């Protein structure tokens, strides 16, 4: 029984290596959720659709195992949503020289953050060939990606701000008085650039590839990335602030103290083409098989 099992195991190992070479080039694209995840008081982050592309190289040091690298770029987007978040300014003076606290509430407020990532992965690859005459492979890879954010920006897309006034001397709150500065305003066209820091993500992918020509395969699968480093920029301050001319300005969610940490998360599907290059693995030694030619 043990001898039969050993023969089957060696036969499967031999079939796995048929038509396999020690190198491969990959060209592919991906689409899915590429976003920042963060928590904010009175709101949340909402993932948006992203996409990207990559070129990769893999060197197989055995019929099944290899190591690879490459270069890629991803377009990423996140929506920061605020509803009920409040910014307060103490010791304000109204038209009648009364002291009060100005409370500004965000209502159905949306800010979209977009950025590009340049990526360089270092991945451990595994493949298993379940085709007899042609390559039909299951592939899995695991490793890390060095990610450099490029061209990051934000833009307010929707929402209102409501201003209320609290008068501690009388313990009253004034609102719904736009002529006195206590009303609701639609969002203005507010946007700006963001400088995001360097990131490192763990990356896991799984899928299948199928031979379509002697040296060409197509592949399709899925991938998951999670960034370990905090992508919130070092700048921090209130989301709203007064400038030197006493004008109220908007800072941006990622640039303000309303967020403390932002992590990159990606869940996406991928498709592409693989070029099978290099030399076939020799079948000798413990396997006892010769190369198979087409």
N, C-alpha and C positions, 0 to 999 in steps of 0.2 A: 504493500500500500504506500509506504513511504517513498519507494523508488518511482512509482507511478506519479505521485505528487511532484517529485523532483523533476521528472521528465516534462510534465505539463508546465511547471514553472519556467524551466529553461526554454521551452518552445515559445511560450508567451513572451519571454524576454527577447528572444530572437526576432519574433514577428514585430515587436515594438520598434526595433531598430531598422527594419526594412525601409528603404528610401529616406532615411534620416541622415542629415549632414550635420557638421559641427558648427555651422554658422547660419544666421538668418538676419534679414533686414525687414523692418516693419514700417508701413506707411498707413496711418489711420486717422480717423476722426471720432469725436465723441459728442454726445448731447445728453443733457440731464440737468440735475440740480447742482450748481456750483455756487455756493453762497457762504456768507459769514453768519455765524450763529452767536447771538448775544442776548442777554436779558437786560431789560430796562424797566424802571418803575413807571407804571401807567402805560405800558405798551409792550411790544414784542418785536422780534425780527421774523420776517417771512421770506423763505427761500424763493428764488426766482430761477427761470430757465437760463442755462448757460451752455456753452459749446466750446470746442477746441480741436486741436490736431496735434499729431506727434510723428516723429521719425525715430526709430529705434534700431539698435543692433544687439544681437544675442550671440554669445559664444558658448557652445555646449561642450562641457568637459567630460560628459558621458552621454549615452544615448537618450537619457531622460532629463538630466540636470544641466542647467547653464546659468550664466550670469550676464546681465545686460545693462545697457545705459542708452542714452539718446537725448533728445531735446523736444520740448513741446511748448505749446502756448494755449492758455484757456481764457475765455471771456467769462467773467463772473458777475452776478448781480444779486443784490439783497434789497428788500424793502423794510425800512424801519417804520413801524406803525405806532402812533401815540394817540391815546384817547383817554383823557382824564389826567394826564401828567401836568404838574403844576410847577411854575417858576415864580418865586416871590421876591419882591424888592421892598425892603423896609425903609421907613423914614422918608416917604415921598410927601411932597407938598402940593395941595390942589390950588385951584384958582382963588380960593378964599383963605389961603394961608393955613389950612388945616392939615395936620400931619396924619398920614394913613399908610397902610401897607398895600402895595399893588400886587395882586395875584393874577397871573396869566395862565389860563388853561388851554391845553391843546385838544382840539376836537376833530376826530377822524383824520388825523394828520399823517401823511405818507411822505417819506423821503426815500428816494431810490439811490443806492450806492452801486457804482459799477467800477470794475477794474480788470486789468489784464494780468495774468500770471505767466512769467517765463519759468519753465520747469526743466530740471535735469534729474532724472531718476537713476537710482542704483538698485537693481532688482534681481532677486533669485527666481529663476524660471524652472518650472517642471512641465514636462509634456508626456503624454501617453498616447501612442499610436494604436488605434483599434481598427485600422483598415488593413486588409490583406493585400490587395493589389494597388491601392492608392492611399495616399496620406489622408487619414481622418484622425485628427488629434484633439484630445482634451488638453487644455493648457491652464496652468495656474501660475501666478507670479505674486511675490510678496517682497516688500522692501521699503525704501524711503525716497522721497522727492525733496530736492532743494528748490524752493519757490521764491522768485523775486517779483513782487507786485510792481506793475507798470501802469502809468496813466490812470490813476484812481481819481474818482470824482463823486460828488453827490449833487442831487437836485430835488427840491421839494416839488411834488406832483399833485398834492391834494390836501384839503383840510382847512380848518379855521382856527383862530385863536380868540378866546373870550377873556376880556379884562374885567376884573372885579376889584373893588376897593373896600378894605376893612379898616374901620375907624375904631381903634381901641378905646378912645375916650368915651364913645357912645355905645360901643359894642354892637355896631351895626355893619352890615355888608351891603354895598351899593352895586347894582348890576342892571343891565338893560337900559342904560342911560348913555347912548352914544354921543350926545352933545356935550357930555361932561367927561368923556374919555372912558366910560364904562360900558363898552359894547362889544360886538363881535365883528371881526374882520376876516375876509377871505385871504388865503395864502398869497404871497407875492412870488414873483419869479426869483427864487433864491437858489443859488448854486455855488459851487466852489470846488477846488481841488483838495485831495487828501494824499498825504505821503505815508504809505503803509510800510511797515518794517519787513525784513526778511523772515521767511517761514520754512519749517521742515514738517512734512507730512508723512505719515505711514500710508502705504498704498497696497491694496489687495485687489487682484483681478482674477476672473475665471471665465472661460469660454471654450469655443470649439473652432477649429480650422479645418478647411476642406480643400483638397487638391483640385485645381481647375486646369493646370498645365504642368509640364514636367518640373518646372522650377517655380511655379506660382501657386500660392494658396490664398484663399480668402478666409477671414476670421470674423467672428461676431461673439460678443460677450458683454460682461458688465464689470464695473470697477468701483471701488470705494476708497476715498482718501479722507484722512482726518489730520488736521494740523495741530501740532502740540504747542506751538508758540503763540503768544498773544499778539494779534494783529492790530490792536488799538494803538494809534499813534501816541507819542509822548505828550502832545498838547492836551490840555485839559482846562475847562472852565465851565461856567454856566451855559446852558443851551441858548439862552438869550442874555444879551449884555448891552449896556449903554456905552457908546463911543464918547469921544471928547466933546462932541457937539450935542450930547444928550439925545442922540438918535438911537432907537432900539434896533439891535442887529441880531442876526441868527448865526450861530456858530457851526451847526452841523452835529448830528448824533455821534459820529465816531470821534469828533474833535472835542466833545464836551464831557463833563463829569457824569452825565446821565448813564454812560456805559463805563464799565471797569475792565471788561475782557471781551474779546471777539476772537472766535476760532473759525478756521476755514473747514468746511465740510463739503464733500462732493460725492454724489451717487449718480452714476451715468451709465449709459449703454455705449459700446464702442464697436466699430466695424472698420475693416481695412484690408490691406493686401500684404502678404508676406512673400519675400523672395528667398527661396531656399538656395543658399550658396555654400561654398566650402567643400570639404571632402566627406564622403560617406564614412560612417564608422565601420572599421574592420570587424568582421565577425570571426573570431577565433578564440583561442584560450578556453575558458570554461564553458563558453556558449557552444562551441563546436559547429558554427555555421559560417558560410561564405557570403560574400556580398551578393545581393540580388539585383539584377539589372532588368530594365524595362524593355 
